[in-house]
Amino acid sequence: MARKPDWVVEKEQQKRAAARATLWLFGLHAVRDALLNPRREKLRLVVTRNAEAKLSEAIATSGLTPETADPRRFPVDLDPGSVHQGAALEVRPLDWGPLADLAMAPEGQRACLVLLDRVTDPHNVGAILRSAEVFGAQAVIAPQRHSPPETGALAKSASGALERQPYLRVGNLADTMEELRRMGYLHLGLDGAAETTLGAAVAQSGTHALGLVLGAEGPGLRSRTRETCDTLVRIGSPGGFGSLNVSNAAAVALYAMRMGG
């Protein structure tokens, strides 16, 4: 029998490791929404009596039997400074399926994706997930490297949006942008120094699906990411764009895109 190529073996090992991986979600909002999410594989729930009372309906829906914990000796090993509010839930990462399926918009709506280039702060990514959910983006996409994985801190920052808003981490962001372009997407890269305003670019885009591309605060978009954008745009504002952090910029831009510019 022929030996499998090294890259095939490595890919299979990564897939098995991902299947074994688990993470702890914590905080009342994050735990409640995960308990209510039928897509989420739930393994172990640890709660104080106070938290159990607050989560009683979600616990009953989930079918899990919780472990009751003393709040002074909470038995889950969370990162220092994590505010668990008496609730922690061990889960497996979500599988949102292939990009091609997520990139499709509901009937009668313009498709919109958010693409993050090296946005590493989980609090920023969590806030962007909330905005993406509110304004109906199909997914938030980030590179595997230089982006936060699915963690309890990210889930808590997303305040439940992680359970409903697809979050995909891809091998190469520019290659994914090219793939989306073949599906009909135009990519608008946010750049405070751009000549074109976001409103003008959206107005000129017709009915095209749109990818909103945001870079890290400070460095901005990497060179290849910039080159892969169809248009670099800025948020038109008398006060300028420099004062907005990446999560605020994402919220303003998504609102403008949904309102047609």
N, C-alpha and C positions, 0 to 999 in steps of 0.2 A: 504494500500500500504506500502510495506516494506521501512524502512528508509535507505537511501544510506549510505554506510560506510564513515567514516570521511575522509579517504584518497581519496575517489572518489570525495567527495564534494570539498576538497581542490584542487585537480587537475583541476576540472571544473572551480573553481574560478580563479586559476592561468591562465588558458587558456583564460578566458574572459578578465582578466586584461591585458594579453599580446596583445589581439586583440584591446584593447582600447589605448594601449601605442603608443605614437608618440615621435619623436625626431627631432631636428633641425640639418640639415646639413648646413655647411657654407664654404665659399671659392669657387672661380670660378671653379677649377677643380672638386671638390667633387659635387658641385651643377650641373655642366654641365653633368657629367657622370650619376648622378641620374636622371636628366631630360630625358636622352636618354635611360634609362634602362626600358624596358617594364615590368619587374618583380616588379619594385618598385611602391608602392602605394603612390602617391604624393597628398598632401592636400593643401598646401599654399606656394606661392612663393613671397618673398619680395626682391626687388632689387633697387639699385640706377639707375639713368638714364645711367650712365657710364657702370655699370655692365650689364644692360639690353641690351645695344648695343653689348657688347661682347658675350652675351649668346643668341642673337636673334634667331639663327638657332635652338638651343636646345629648346628654349621656344616654338617656332612654332611647333616643333616635338611633344612636350609634350602635347600641347593643353591647358595648363594652362594659365589663365589670371593673369599676375603678378600685385602685389601692388607696386607702385613706392614710394620710401622712400627718405627722406632727409638724406644724409650721416652724417650730424652732429647730427641727432636725430634718429638713426637707431632703429626701434620699436621692434626688436626681443630681448628677454632676453637671451643673451648668457653668457657663463662663462667669468669672467674677463680675459682679455688678449687674447681672441679669435680674430683672424684676419679674419674678414668675407669678406673682399674685396668687400663689397657692395652687397653680395648675400647670402640669407638664404632660405632654402627649408624645410618645415615641411613634414615629411614622416612617414610611419609605418615601423617597422623593417622588413627585408627581411626574407622570409620563403624559405629555400633551399630544403625542403623535407627530406625524411628519409636518414640516413647514408648509408644504403645498396645500394641505388641508386647512391649516390655520390662516393662510394668506387670503382665503376666500371671504368676501364680505357677505353679510346677510342681504337678501333680496331688497333692492331699492336703496342701499347705502353704499357710500364710497369706502373702499377698503383703506385702512390706515394702519401702519406698523410703526413702532418706535425702535430705533436701533441705537445702541449705546456703545461708544468707542472708548474703552478703558475707564468707565465710570466705576470706581472700585468701592466707594463708601456704601455699605448696605442700607444706611439710613436714606441716602439719596435715591438708591434703586427702589427701596420700599415706597418712598413718596411718589416716585414715577409710576410704579405699578398701580397705586391708588388713582392717580390722574388718568392713566391709560384706561382703567376700568370705567371711571366716570364718563370719559369722553368717547368710549366705544372703540378703542384700538383693538385690532385683532390679536396682537401679541407684542411683548417686549423682547427684543433679541439682543444678546451680548456675546462677546467672544468667550470661549472657555477660559483663556488666560486673561488676567487683569479685569476680572469681574467677580462679584461675590456669588458663591454657590448658594443653593437653597439651604438656609440655616434658620435657627430659631430667631436670631437677631433680625434677619431680613423679614421673616414672617411677622414679627411683632411690629416692625416699622411699617409694613404694608397694611397692618390693621385689618387682616382678613382678605385683602385683595389677592394675595398669593394663591388662595384656594380657587379663585374665579378667573383671574387674569393670567393667560398663558405667559410663561417666562422661559425662553429657550436660550441655551448657551451653545454656540456653534464653534466649529474648529477655526474658521477664517471668516471674519466679518465682511471683508471686501468680496470674497467669493460668493458669500450668501447674498450680498447686494446685487451681484451680477445675475445670480439665479432668480432673484425677485424681479429684476429688470426684464428678464425673459418672460415672466408672468404678467408683464404690463405695468410694473411699478415705476414711478419717477421718484428719485431720492433728493430730498431737500436737506442740505447740510447746514446746521445753524452755526453762524459765524458773525460775531459782533461787528466785524469790519467789512462785511459784504455790502455791495452796492444795492442789490435787489432786496426789497422787503419781502417778508414771508407772505403778506397779504397779496402782493402783486404776483408772486410765484404761484400761489394757490389759484388765483383768478385766471392765470394763463394755463393752468394744467388741465383744463377741460374736465373730463370724467375719469382721468387716470387715477389708479390707486396710488397712494402716496406713502413713502417711507420718510419719517422724520429722523434725521441722524444727528446725534448729540455727542460731543466729545467731553473729555475730562476737564474740570475747571483748571484753568492755567494753561496746560499744553494744548487744549482744544483737540481738533480732529487730526489724526495721523495723516501723513502725506498721501498714502494710497487710498485711505478712506475719503479724503477730500477729492482726489482725482476721480473716484468712482461715483461721487455725487453728480447729479444732473445740474443742480444749481446750488450755489451757496447763498444763504439768505440770512437776514437779520430781522429781529422783531422791531417793527417800526414804533418808536416811542420818543416823545420829546425829552424824556430823561435819559435816553440811551439804554443800551443793553447790558453794559458792564456790571451793573449792580445786582443782576439776577444770578442766583446760583443755578446749577444744572436742573435741579428738581423744579424750581419755580419757573425756569425757562421752558421746561417740558410742559408744564401745566398751561402756561400762557399760549404756547405754540399749538398745543392740541386743541385748545378752545378756539383759536383763530382758524385752524384748519376745519373744524367741525362747523364753524359759522360761515365758511366759504371765504375766509381771508379777512 
